[in-house]
């Protein structure tokens, strides 16, 4: 504590210069983004933020009321490239640059501050401010304008924080004494300046590639809409705190999405797609690979058009590695996020379960954002420092079925003394909270529950269905994602949306593609009915949305055999397909389509 106090009392300009030297040493030699001897243009930005923060720390107060005990300024500088094609032509071609500010002001102490008031009640805080400041910042490197953005937001946040703190202290008069977690955890402040990263992108080549890939859908008029989208983003993040943290990090994310939309003969709307992610444009599919993926997607959605609608089902199922990852992400992962454990509005499924078995004893789960790739696949959930400036680290959440820990931001959990695990994450200028990064499900038991391949798992699946007296079993091969309810104001349930489900006839072994169902259940019930897992794991990359926004995440999991799972009917958006054939078809081709 003394160390932190001493650092924050250093004059801002001198402190910033010292920290830049420390950060440059930690970051290594000049990166590809700077020539030898070239001054880093990012450093004056962080220095200006630190200077404005120090001015607020020293002088911000209203009368005899408490000044802030903690301040944090963050800036996200984002460059985006986004192109989208349909029917073989570009429909969107955007190059964008934006900067967003985030200001955190805490009044009180680490043990009890204003944030406790925001957690009380269903609707939280109601601000009395008559003007809400903009949260963007200049994209010009005008340092006075930048400081002005932080100054106005700091004033707004301080008044809110002080009002919340005083209201909470007043309400405490009527409340019985109770043990509660501290409001904020202490951390060692980090000083790190990452080397600049070059944002390389062949825009012309990608424009032509998405055009060409989208044009391939013209070969099938039954697919009445399609989208091929390539997006790239470079995000430079600045962070400075009153504790002495100074941080500059840079991150690249490239993505390619292909989707197709059709209607079955009965009018059911069908959507199917592919997504690819990487840290460079070289990680995305080549022209030949993309063409092959589009052709496979066309074939698969046409198969879905002809597939029968499945009735609701309860029985054994085999989940692909991707589907297993989505299941654990929704059913388990969100319920292990720290803020949910002491939130009265949360279902708190695993509150007080540390040391107890919550999943089968042959399963372990950990989250490790420091992993950059898995078997050569870049992971979306990789980062080095979280959005509160805390180094990312591995957290062993479940060991041999037993709950060991939670994902933690700097918001403490009652009864847990480990401090932040480096999982405080947020989108844009939202408040960080504990979120998953790279969520990994592994086998931890005897060899009897570990199966070498999908073929062997399918045999076990059929045996289980016969044992239960079921006529069918299911294989869930592909899944687009899912969602879950973690609020106490509803059933503690999850939902997965599979796109390719196969029904196996137990007697003949024949597999039939079906459609129109979604995976549902309660988390503790479903995951505890896993009886075996596969040896190989696969990656599911994507984005996860929650209170702190959408953040990139990854799940790594094996295939899983579940003795009982429930699938319910999907909502059916039924409508006639387009009456006329598409305009790019000739008259003879159109007549053939009409006859079909």
C-alpha positions in Angstrom: 0.0 0.0 0.0 2.8 2.4 0.8 4.4 1.6 -2.5 1.2 2.6 -4.4 0.8 5.8 -2.4 4.4 6.8 -3.1 4.1 6.3 -6.8 0.9 8.4 -7.1 2.6 11.3 -5.4 5.3 11.7 -8.1 4.8 14.7 -10.4 2.8 13.6 -13.5 5.3 14.6 -16.2 8.3 13.0 -14.5 6.3 9.9 -13.6 5.2 9.5 -17.1 8.7 9.8 -18.5 10.0 7.2 -16.1 7.2 4.8 -16.9 7.8 5.2 -20.6 11.4 4.1 -20.1 10.2 1.1 -18.0 7.6 0.2 -20.6 10.0 0.5 -23.5 12.4 -1.8 -21.7 9.6 -4.3 -21.1 8.4 -4.1 -24.7 11.8 -4.9 -26.2 13.3 -3.2 -29.3 11.4 -0.9 -31.6 8.6 -2.7 -33.4 7.8 -3.0 -37.1 5.6 0.1 -36.8 8.5 2.5 -36.0 11.7 3.2 -37.9 15.0 3.4 -35.9 15.2 6.6 -34.0 11.5 7.6 -34.8 9.6 9.0 -31.8 6.6 7.0 -30.8 3.5 9.2 -31.5 1.5 7.3 -28.9 3.5 8.4 -25.9 2.3 12.1 -25.8 -1.3 10.8 -25.8 -0.7 8.6 -22.7 1.2 11.5 -21.0 -1.7 13.9 -21.6 -4.1 11.4 -20.1 -1.9 10.9 -17.1 -1.5 14.7 -16.6 -5.3 15.2 -16.7 -5.8 12.3 -14.3 -3.3 13.7 -11.9 -5.0 17.1 -12.0 -8.3 15.5 -11.1 -6.7 13.4 -8.4 -5.2 16.4 -6.7 -8.0 18.9 -7.0 -11.4 17.2 -7.7 -13.7 17.6 -4.7 -17.0 19.2 -3.7 -16.9 21.1 -0.4 -16.1 18.9 2.5 -17.2 15.7 0.7 -14.9 12.8 -0.1 -12.6 13.2 -3.1 -12.1 10.2 -5.4 -9.8 7.5 -3.9 -9.3 5.9 -7.4 -9.3 7.2 -10.9 -8.8 5.4 -14.2 -8.7 6.7 -17.7 -8.9 4.5 -20.8 -8.8 5.3 -24.5 -9.6 2.9 -27.3 -8.3 4.0 -30.7 -9.9 1.7 -33.3 -9.2 1.5 -37.1 -11.8 -0.7 -39.0 -12.1 -2.0 -42.5 -15.5 -3.6 -43.3 -16.6 -4.9 -46.8 -19.8 -6.8 -47.5 -20.9 -8.4 -50.7 -24.2 -9.9 -51.9 -25.2 -11.3 -55.3 -21.7 -10.7 -56.5 -21.4 -7.0 -55.7 -20.2 -4.8 -52.9 -23.0 -3.5 -50.6 -20.7 -2.0 -48.0 -17.2 -0.7 -48.2 -16.2 1.2 -45.0 -12.9 2.4 -43.6 -13.5 3.9 -40.2 -11.5 5.4 -37.3 -12.8 6.2 -33.9 -11.6 6.9 -30.3 -13.7 6.2 -27.2 -13.0 7.2 -23.7 -13.8 5.4 -20.4 -13.5 7.1 -17.1 -13.8 5.2 -13.8 -14.2 7.3 -10.6 -14.5 5.6 -7.2 -15.4 7.4 -3.9 -14.9 5.8 -0.5 -12.3 3.1 0.0 -11.2 -0.2 -1.4 -13.3 -1.8 1.4 -16.5 0.1 0.6 -17.1 2.5 -2.3 -19.9 3.9 -4.5 -20.1 0.8 -6.7 -21.8 -1.1 -3.9 -24.8 1.2 -4.4 -25.0 0.4 -8.2 -25.4 -3.3 -7.3 -28.4 -2.7 -5.0 -31.9 -3.1 -6.5 -33.2 -4.3 -9.8 -32.7 -1.0 -11.6 -29.4 0.2 -10.1 -28.4 3.8 -10.1 -30.6 6.6 -11.5 -28.5 9.7 -12.4 -29.7 13.2 -11.7 -27.4 14.7 -14.3 -29.2 17.0 -16.8 -26.4 16.7 -19.4 -24.6 13.5 -20.2 -21.2 14.1 -21.8 -20.1 12.4 -25.0 -17.7 9.5 -24.6 -15.8 9.9 -27.8 -12.4 11.5 -28.2 -10.7 13.4 -31.1 -9.1 11.3 -33.8 -6.7 14.3 -34.3 -3.8 14.2 -31.9 -5.0 17.5 -30.3 -3.9 16.9 -26.7 -6.0 19.8 -25.2 -9.1 18.4 -26.9 -8.3 15.0 -25.6 -7.9 16.2 -22.1 -11.1 18.1 -22.4 -13.0 14.9 -23.2 -11.7 13.3 -20.1 -12.2 16.4 -18.0 -15.9 16.7 -18.8 -16.6 13.0 -18.3 -14.6 12.9 -15.0 -16.8 15.7 -13.7 -20.0 13.8 -14.6 -18.7 10.5 -13.1 -17.4 12.1 -9.9 -20.8 13.6 -9.2 -22.5 10.3 -9.9 -20.1 8.4 -7.7 -20.3 10.8 -4.8 -24.1 10.8 -5.0 -24.2 7.0 -5.0 -21.8 6.8 -2.1 -23.7 9.2 0.1 -27.0 7.5 -0.7 -25.5 4.1 0.1 -24.2 5.3 3.4 -27.6 6.7 4.3 -29.4 3.5 3.4 -26.9 1.5 5.6 -28.4 3.1 8.6 -31.5 0.9 8.2 -29.7 -2.3 7.2 -28.5 -5.0 9.6 -24.8 -5.6 9.9 -23.7 -8.2 7.4 -20.5 -9.5 6.0 -19.8 -8.3 2.5 -17.0 -8.4 0.0 -14.7 -5.4 -0.4 -15.6 -3.1 -3.3 -12.3 -3.2 -5.1 -9.2 -5.3 -5.0 -5.7 -4.0 -4.8 -3.3 -4.9 -7.6 0.4 -4.1 -8.4 0.3 -1.3 -11.1 1.6 -2.3 -14.5 3.8 -0.2 -16.7 4.0 -1.6 -20.3 4.3 -0.1 -23.7 3.8 -2.6 -26.4 5.6 -2.3 -29.7 3.5 -0.7 -32.5 1.8 -3.2 -34.7 1.5 -2.7 -38.5 -2.0 -3.0 -39.8 -1.4 -4.6 -43.2 -4.4 -5.2 -45.5 -4.6 -5.6 -49.2 -8.0 -3.9 -49.6 -8.3 -4.2 -53.3 -7.6 -8.0 -53.3 -10.2 -8.5 -50.5 -12.9 -6.5 -52.3 -12.5 -8.7 -55.4 -12.4 -11.9 -53.2 -15.7 -11.2 -51.4 -17.3 -10.2 -54.7 -16.2 -13.4 -56.4 -17.2 -15.6 -53.4 -20.6 -14.0 -53.2 -21.1 -14.4 -57.0 -20.8 -18.2 -56.6 -24.2 -18.3 -54.8 -25.8 -17.4 -58.2 -25.4 -21.0 -59.1 -28.3 -21.9 -56.8 -31.4 -19.7 -57.1 -33.0 -21.5 -54.2 -30.6 -19.6 -52.0 -32.3 -16.2 -52.2 -29.9 -14.2 -50.2 -26.3 -14.4 -49.2 -23.6 -12.4 -47.5 -19.8 -12.5 -47.7 -18.2 -10.2 -45.2 -14.5 -9.4 -44.5 -13.7 -7.2 -41.5 -10.4 -6.2 -40.0 -9.7 -4.2 -36.9 -6.7 -2.7 -35.2 -7.3 -1.5 -31.6 -4.8 0.5 -29.7 -5.6 0.7 -26.0 -4.3 3.3 -23.5 -4.8 3.0 -19.7 -3.6 5.2 -16.9 -4.7 5.0 -13.2 -4.2 6.9 -10.0 -2.4 3.8 -8.6 0.4 4.3 -11.2 -0.6 1.9 -14.0 0.4 3.0 -17.5 -0.4 0.8 -20.4 -0.4 0.8 -24.2 -1.4 -2.4 -26.0 -2.3 -3.1 -29.6 -4.4 -5.8 -31.0 -5.3 -7.0 -34.5 -8.3 -9.1 -35.4 -9.3 -10.3 -38.9 -12.6 -12.1 -39.7 -14.3 -13.6 -42.7 -18.0 -14.6 -42.6 -20.1 -16.4 -45.2 -23.8 -16.9 -44.8 -26.7 -18.1 -46.9 -30.4 -17.9 -46.5 -33.1 -20.1 -48.1 -36.5 -21.5 -47.4 -37.6 -25.1 -47.2 -40.5 -26.4 -49.1 -42.7 -25.9 -46.1 -41.7 -22.2 -45.9 -39.3 -22.5 -42.9 -36.5 -19.9 -43.0 -33.0 -21.5 -43.1 -29.8 -19.7 -42.3 -26.4 -21.4 -42.4 -22.9 -20.0 -42.4 -19.1 -20.2 -41.8 -16.9 -17.9 -39.8 -13.1 -17.6 -39.8 -10.8 -15.5 -37.5 -7.1 -14.7 -37.4 -4.5 -12.2 -36.2 -3.4 -11.4 -39.8 -5.0 -11.6 -43.2 -2.8 -14.6 -43.9 -4.8 -16.5 -41.3 -8.0 -16.2 -43.3 -8.9 -18.6 -46.2 -7.2 -18.2 -49.5 -9.2 -17.7 -52.7 -9.3 -21.5 -53.4 -10.2 -22.3 -49.8 -12.9 -19.7 -49.7 -14.4 -21.0 -52.9 -14.5 -24.5 -51.5 -16.1 -23.3 -48.3 -18.8 -21.5 -50.3 -19.5 -24.5 -52.4 -19.8 -26.7 -49.3 -22.1 -24.2 -47.7 -24.4 -24.2 -50.7 -24.5 -28.0 -50.7 -25.3 -28.1 -47.0 -28.1 -25.5 -47.0 -29.7 -27.2 -50.0 -29.6 -30.5 -48.0 -31.3 -28.7 -45.2 -34.1 -27.6 -47.5 -34.9 -31.2 -48.1 -34.5 -32.4 -44.6 -37.6 -33.3 -42.5 -38.6 -31.3 -39.5 -37.8 -33.1 -36.3 -40.2 -33.5 -33.4 -39.1 -32.5 -29.9 -36.7 -35.1 -28.6 -35.4 -36.3 -25.2 -32.6 -39.0 -25.3 -28.9 -39.6 -25.9 -26.9 -37.3 -28.1 -23.4 -37.0 -29.4 -22.1 -33.4 -29.5 -19.3 -32.3 -31.8 -16.3 -30.5 -30.2 -17.7 -27.2 -31.3 -21.2 -28.0 -29.8 -19.6 -29.2 -26.6 -17.7 -25.9 -26.3 -20.9 -23.8 -26.8 -22.7 -26.0 -24.2 -20.0 -25.4 -21.5 -19.6 -21.7 -22.4 -23.4 -21.1 -21.9 -24.2 -23.6 -19.2 -21.1 -23.3 -17.0 -18.8 -20.5 -18.1 -21.1 -17.5 -17.6 -22.1 -18.9 -14.2 -18.5 -18.8 -13.0 -18.0 -15.1 -13.7 -17.2 -13.4 -10.5 -19.7 -10.5 -10.4 -22.6 -12.9 -10.6 -21.7 -14.6 -7.3 -22.7 -11.7 -5.0 -25.3 -10.1 -7.3 -28.8 -10.4 -5.8 -30.3 -10.3 -9.3 -28.3 -13.2 -10.5 -29.3 -16.9 -10.2 -25.9 -17.6 -8.5 -25.9 -21.2 -9.7 -22.4 -22.0 -8.3 -22.3 -19.6 -5.4 -20.9 -21.4 -2.3 -20.0 -24.5 -4.4 -16.2 -24.1 -4.1 -14.8 -27.6 -3.2 -17.9 -29.4 -4.4 -18.4 -31.5 -7.5 -20.4 -29.7 -10.1 -19.6 -31.7 -13.3 -18.6 -35.3 -13.9 -15.4 -36.3 -12.2 -13.5 -36.9 -15.5 -13.9 -33.3 -16.6 -11.7 -30.3 -15.8 -12.1 -26.8 -17.1 -9.7 -23.8 -17.1 -9.5 -20.4 -18.8 -6.2 -19.1 -20.1 -6.1 -15.9 -22.2 -2.4 -16.2 -22.6 -2.7 -19.0 -25.1 -2.3 -17.5 -28.6 -3.2 -20.5 -30.7 -4.4 -24.1 -30.4 -3.0 -26.6 -32.9 -2.2 -23.7 -35.3 -5.7 -22.1 -35.0 -5.4 -18.4 -33.7 -7.6 -17.9 -30.6 -10.0 -14.9 -30.4 -9.8 -15.0 -26.6 -6.1 -14.2 -26.4 -4.8 -11.1 -24.6 -1.9 -10.1 -22.4 -3.5 -7.5 -20.1 -7.2 -7.2 -19.3 -9.2 -4.0 -19.5 -8.3 -3.1 -15.9 -4.6 -3.3 -16.6 -4.2 -6.7 -14.8 -1.9 -9.3 -16.4 -4.0 -12.2 -17.9 -3.3 -15.6 -16.3 -4.6 -19.1 -16.4 -7.4 -20.0 -13.9 -8.1 -23.6 -13.0 -11.9 -23.4 -12.6 -12.9 -27.1 -12.3 -10.5 -29.9 -11.4 -11.7 -33.5 -11.8 -15.3 -32.3 -11.6 -14.7 -30.1 -8.4 -15.2 -26.3 -8.5 -11.9 -24.6 -7.5 -12.3 -20.9 -8.4 -14.2 -18.2 -10.4 -13.2 -15.8 -13.1 -12.4 -12.5 -11.4 -12.1 -8.9 -12.3 -11.1 -6.3 -9.7 -14.5 -6.7 -8.1 -13.9 -9.1 -5.2 -16.2 -12.1 -4.4 -17.2 -12.7 -0.8 -15.0 -15.5 0.6 -12.4 -15.5 -2.2 -9.1 -13.9 -1.4 -7.2 -14.5 -4.6 -7.7 -11.0 -6.1 -8.2 -10.4 -9.9 -7.4 -13.2 -12.2 -7.0 -10.8 -15.1 -10.4 -11.4 -16.6 -11.9 -7.9 -16.4 -13.1 -7.3 -20.0 -15.3 -4.8 -21.8 -16.3 -3.6 -25.2 -15.8 0.1 -26.1 -16.3 2.3 -23.1 -18.4 -0.1 -21.0 -17.4 -1.0 -17.4 -15.3 -4.1 -17.3 -16.5 -7.2 -15.5 -15.2 -10.8 -15.3 -15.6 -12.5 -18.7 -14.2 -15.7 -20.3 -11.2 -15.6 -22.6 -9.9 -19.0 -23.8 -12.3 -21.4 -22.1 -10.9 -24.9 -22.3 -12.7 -28.2 -21.4 -10.4 -31.2 -20.9 -10.5 -34.9 -19.8 -9.2 -35.6 -16.3 -10.4 -39.1 -15.5 -9.7 -42.7 -16.3 -9.3 -44.1 -19.9 -12.8 -45.7 -19.8 -14.4 -42.2 -20.2 -11.9 -41.2 -23.0 -12.8 -42.3 -26.5 -10.4 -42.2 -29.4 -12.6 -41.0 -32.3 -16.1 -40.0 -33.4 -16.8 -43.4 -34.9 -16.3 -45.1 -31.6 -18.4 -42.5 -29.8 -21.2 -43.1 -32.2 -21.1 -46.8 -31.4 -21.4 -45.9 -27.7 -24.2 -43.5 -28.5 -26.2 -46.3 -30.2 -25.6 -48.7 -27.4 -26.9 -46.1 -24.9 -30.0 -45.5 -27.0 -30.7 -49.2 -27.1 -30.2 -49.5 -23.3 -32.8 -46.7 -22.8 -35.2 -48.3 -25.3 -35.0 -45.3 -27.7 -35.6 -45.7 -31.4 -33.3 -42.9 -32.3 -30.2 -41.1 -31.1 -28.8 -37.7 -32.2 -25.5 -36.4 -33.5 -25.2 -32.6 -33.2 -22.5 -31.8 -35.7 -22.6 -28.0 -36.2 -23.8 -25.1 -34.1 -24.0 -21.4 -34.6 -23.9 -20.3 -30.9 -26.3 -20.0 -28.0 -27.5 -18.0 -25.1 -28.3 -18.4 -21.4 -30.3 -16.8 -18.7 -28.3 -16.1 -15.5 -30.9 -13.7 -13.9 -32.9 -14.8 -10.9 -35.9 -13.4 -12.6 -36.3 -16.4 -14.9 -35.5 -20.1 -15.2 -31.8 -21.0 -15.0 -31.6 -22.4 -18.5 -29.5 -22.3 -21.7 -30.2 -22.7 -25.4 -28.0 -23.8 -28.2 -28.8 -23.3 -31.9 -27.5 -26.3 -34.0 -27.5 -26.0 -37.8 -26.7 -29.7 -38.6 -28.4 -32.4 -36.6 -28.5 -36.0 -37.6 -31.0 -38.6 -36.3 -29.6 -42.1 -36.2 -32.0 -45.1 -36.4 -30.8 -47.4 -33.6 -31.8 -50.6 -35.4 -30.3 -49.9 -38.9 -27.6 -47.3 -38.0 -28.9 -45.1 -40.8 -28.2 -41.3 -40.4 -30.8 -38.7 -41.5 -30.3 -35.0 -41.6 -33.1 -33.2 -39.7 -34.0 -29.5 -39.0 -36.1 -27.3 -36.9 -34.9 -28.0 -33.4 -32.8 -26.3 -30.7 -30.9 -27.6 -27.7 -32.3 -26.5 -24.3 -31.9 -27.5 -20.7 -30.8 -26.5 -17.2 -27.1 -26.3 -16.7 -26.5 -28.7 -13.8 -28.7 -31.4 -15.3 -27.2 -31.5 -18.8 -23.5 -31.3 -18.1 -23.8 -34.0 -15.4 -25.2 -36.4 -18.0 -22.0 -36.5 -20.0 -20.7 -40.1 -19.9 -17.7 -39.9 -22.2 -15.6 -37.5 -24.2 -13.4 -37.7 -27.3 -9.6 -37.6 -27.3 -9.3 -34.7 -29.8 -10.4 -31.1 -29.2 -11.5 -28.4 -31.6 -11.7 -24.6 -31.4 -14.9 -22.5 -31.6 -14.0 -18.9 -32.1 -16.6 -16.1 -31.8 -17.8 -13.1 -29.8 -19.7 -13.3 -26.5 -22.2 -10.7 -25.4 -23.0 -9.8 -21.8 -23.4 -6.7 -19.6 -19.9 -5.4 -20.5 -20.6 -5.7 -24.2 -19.3 -8.1 -26.9 -15.8 -9.5 -26.4 -13.8 -12.0 -28.6 -13.7 -15.4 -27.0 -12.7 -19.0 -27.8 -13.8 -22.4 -26.5 -11.6 -25.5 -26.9 -13.4 -28.8 -26.1 -13.7 -32.4 -27.1 -16.8 -34.2 -28.5 -19.1 -35.3 -25.7 -21.6 -38.2 -25.3 -24.6 -37.1 -23.3 -27.0 -39.8 -22.0 -30.0 -37.4 -22.1 -30.5 -34.1 -23.8 -33.6 -32.2 -24.7 -34.3 -30.6 -28.1 -37.4 -28.4 -28.6 -39.0 -27.0 -31.8 -37.5 -23.9 -33.2 -39.7 -20.9 -33.8 -40.9 -21.3 -37.4 -40.8 -18.2 -39.6 -43.0 -19.6 -42.4 -43.5 -17.8 -45.6 -43.5 -18.4 -49.4 -40.2 -18.2 -51.1 -39.7 -15.3 -53.6 -42.4 -15.6 -56.3 -40.2 -14.7 -59.3 -36.8 -16.2 -60.0 -33.7 -14.0 -59.5 -33.1 -11.5 -62.2 -29.6 -12.8 -63.0 -31.1 -16.0 -64.5 -32.0 -16.4 -68.1 -35.5 -17.3 -69.2 -34.8 -21.0 -69.9 -33.0 -21.3 -66.5 -35.9 -19.5 -64.8 -38.5 -21.9 -66.4 -36.5 -24.8 -65.0 -36.6 -23.3 -61.5 -40.3 -22.7 -61.8 -40.9 -26.3 -62.7 -38.9 -27.4 -59.7 
